[in-house]
Amino acid sequence: MIDKIWTFRNKKLDDNTINKISDTYRIPRVISTILLNRGVDENDISSYLKKSMSDIVNPNLMLDMEKAVERITDAVSKKEKIAVYGDYDVDGITSTAILYEFLTSLGADAEYYIPDRKGEGYGINIMAVNKLYKKGIKLLITVDCGITAIGEVEFAKLQGMDVIITDHHTCKDRIPTAAAAILNPKRSDCDYPFDSLAGVGVAFKLILALAVKNKLNTTEIFKKYADVAALGTVADVVPLLGENRIIVDKGLKLMQNPARAGLRAIMEVADVLGKKVTSSTIAYAIAPRLNAAGRLGNASKAVELLLTDDINHAREIASALDEENKLRQATEKDIFEEALSMIAEDPNFGKKKVIVLAKEDWHQGVIGIVASRLTDIYYKPCILISHSNGIGKGSGRSIKAFNLFDALSHCQKYLTDFGGHAVAAGLNINMSDLDGFIKEINKYADDTLTPRDMIPTVDIDCPISERALSLDNAKSLSSLEPFGMSNERPVFAVSSVQIADIATVGADNRHLKLKICKNNRYAVCIGFGLGEYASKLRRGDLVDIAFHMDINEYHGTQTLQVNIKDIKLSGQNQKEADV
C-alpha cells in the first residue's frame, strides 16, 4: 500500500460567503463549500446545478461545422453512398450508432464500418479505404478517429472520396488538410468554447447541426440520442463538466427507463435495470460489456445492439457480449499475472519511473486495461506492448503529473505511430527500437517528474466536523451529480476520531470495517480493499479519515455509509474543520 499525500482544496472561505451562496441557491453549506473550493465561479453555480439544455453550445461555433453540414446535405440529396467510419471502443461504437441512425433517418444511403482491432488496428487504414471505395462510397465520415490520418485521407481524396473527420483526440502539428471538413474542438485554430467533448460528443454536435439545417426539433433530437451519447461520454473518461455534464445528466435520466431495446437488454444482463442509473453504472456495468465486443471480437455487434428495435434480438446480442466480457476478464487476469511476474523479475524496476512491458501475442484488446491496473498499483505511467513478427502495438495509461501524449511526442523517433490523450494513449513500434524507446521515455520522465509527483494524492474537497456526518448531507450530494473525471465524488476528511471497533470483512479479509466515535457521535465506515490496515490499527487509536459520504439502503431503510479512501494516525495531516 503506497502512502498518499493529502491535499486540501481549502480556499480559506469565510462564513459570510458560504452562507450567501447557501441562501441564494438554497443549498446546504457543505455543497456551497465544495463548489467554491472546486473553483466554480459564483456566477456559474446556477448553471452548474441546473444542467439545463439551454446551456448547450451552438454546434455551428465549431470550426468547419458548416462545411460538414453542407457536404453531408449534398450527399443525402444526391443519394451518394456514405460510410460512417468508427472505432472499436465504447466512444467509437456509440458515435457510430447515433450518426448512422440519424443519417438514415434523413434518407441517406449510409453504412458503417469499424476496423478489426487485431487485423487493422485503430483509425483509418488504406486497405479499409480501398474496400469502401470499391463499394462506391463517396463520402467517408470518421467518428472518434482520423485526426492523425494524413496519408489515409490524401489516399481517399485521390480515389475521389471526400472525408469529413469528427474526432476529439489531441492534434499533432499537422492535421489532414485534404479532408473536406475537420471537426475537432482541440484544433488550435478552433474557437469552440468547450474542448473536452468525447468523440460521441462531437458526433452528437454534428447531428444537432444537421437537425438545425433540416429544420427539425433540436430538443427532440437531443432527447432521442442523449442516452447513447451519455454512454460514450462516461465510458471515454472525459471531464464531466460543461456540455458533457448536461449530456450525461439528461442521458442518465433517459436510461432509468430505457426506450432502446439494446440498452434495456444490456442493462438486464448487467443486472442494473430498474436500479438507480449513475455514471458508475455505465463505467462498471454497461461499458465493459460493450467494450468486450471490440476487445475480443467484432465491435459491429455492439453497434447492432444499439440500433436494433427487436428486444429478442437485442437480448441475444447482449447475452453474447456478456459471455465475451467474461472471457475478457479471464484474459485480463492471465496478462496481469504475467506482467506482475515480469516486474518481479526486473532488478531495476525501482529505478524506472515508467513501466514498459512487452510480450509476444498479448491480446491487444486487453493490454490497456492491465496497464491501467498496474498504474493504480505502482503509481507509475505504464505501457504494455503486444508484438508479433517484429511489430509492436502498445497501450498506455498515466498518472496525474505525466502527460503521456507529450512523452510519446518526445520519443516519436522510436515510434511508427502514436496518438491519444494526456492520461491514455496508443502506439506502434518496431521491436528493434524498443530498448531505445524504454531508455528515452524513462529519461524524459526523470527530467519532468519530481519525487513528489510519484506519490499519489488524495484531494480533499473540505474537512468537516463529526456533526456534518449525516444522512441528510449524503443525500444533498446528488445535486453535484453526475460524477466522473474532473467532477469526482466529493472527498471529505474528519480528524481525531477514535476507533471504537475494527474488523475485516469479505473474501480473504480484503475489506476494512470500522466504527468511529467523536463527541458521542458514531459512524460505521467501510474501506474496500483496505483490509491490510487492520494489522496497523487498533481499537482506541485516534485517526484522520478521508472518505466519501454514501447512502446504504437495506430493506427499504437508508443509513449513512462512510466509504474510506485513506486513513492515517492523527497528527500526520493537520487541518481544521470548516463545515
Beta strands, then each sheet from edge to edge (+ up, - down):
strand 1: 5-8
strand 2: 81-85
strand 3: 109-113
strand 4: 137-143
strand 5: 162-166
strand 6: 181-183
strand 7: 355-360
strand 8: 382-388
strand 9: 391-397
strand 10: 417-420
strand 11: 424-430
strand 12: 457-460
strand 13: 462-463
strand 14: 492-505
strand 15: 511-518
strand 16: 521-527
strand 17: 542-554
strand 18: 557-569
sheet 1: 1+ 12+
sheet 2: 3+ 2+ 4+ 5+ 6+
sheet 3: 7+ 8+ 9- 11+ 10-
sheet 4: 13+ 14+ 15- 16+ 18+ 17-
end
